[in-house]
Amino acid sequence: MSREMTAVTFKDIATYEIGKRAVPQIQKPDDVRVSVEACSICGTDVHLLNDPPGFIGTKGIVLGHECVGRVEETGTGVGGLKPGDRVVLEPNVACGYCAYCRSGVPNMCQNDVILGVTIDGVFAEEFVAPERALVKIPDDMPADIAVFAEPVNCVMGAMNKLRLLPGETALVLGAGPIGLYFTMLLKANGAGKVIVSEPSAFRAEYAKKCGADVVIDPTRENLVEAVKSLTQGLGTDATVDAVGVLSPDAIACTRRAGRIVLFGQNGAVQETICQNDITRNGLTVFGNYIGLFTLTSTVKLLSAGLIPVEKIITHRLPLTEFGTGLEAMRKGEALEVILYPER
């Protein structure tokens, strides 16, 4: 008889279930079965469980895609991992054969599957993933740090495009978890000044803890005027939209010949911009979706303790209290919610 485990599953629109299901088994030669040490709730999980949903998930799957775990079993074709190895996950699994994969940009894969969104994820005691989706981590790396690998990896992909020079001034629009990762990484990259725009007093305090030099409440101050006053009337060298609806603000706050990264996603919102503001001011605008061959570097970054990710942990809960963490995130009362399977 197959073993059972506790898991959080996606049932239908805005509906999840915490219950028992069979422990997943290795099906393919490159499969790896992993026991979960810790996992965390992402904004994607919240969007998937909204009504209407911000992301379309597959009914019946195990939710979750941010985790750290230990290898329990490997398929016959696995060569780089063995039982006992500790790993983190890249949940977007590319096909390897489409035009984008063959062009060196698998993050744009036409046929990718996503653990916790389209196939079974990690809000469970165990999960199965292909070897290529897993990266080994040091044995002594704390689980509460390693669990940040997936979201920080996505931001590392954007930082690789932004190429901040030491001393440059940066603006981060939004101080949710993603905005806070950007704040930490910009400071770690030598930013002379990091300005954060955030209307929530709760999140603003965390922005300061994460290295923001100035936090502006755009509901109380004119954001563009405030940024210009902090940058000798020029605007920032680099700007990040971590929300997904603030490209007009990003364009208005960035100096001529500056760089903008549009990171946040919200397909339900349309924005109006004047293209000439980009053209005349010589702005470089990057779109970024997840990381591109940056997960190994992200593990090194976290292992070295170069960014204070532990400062944004607001909740530590057993997996069975997923609902408590979800509601805290929906109310804006949580940042990093870490869940631990109970065995």
Disulfide bonds with the S-S distance in Angstrom:
none
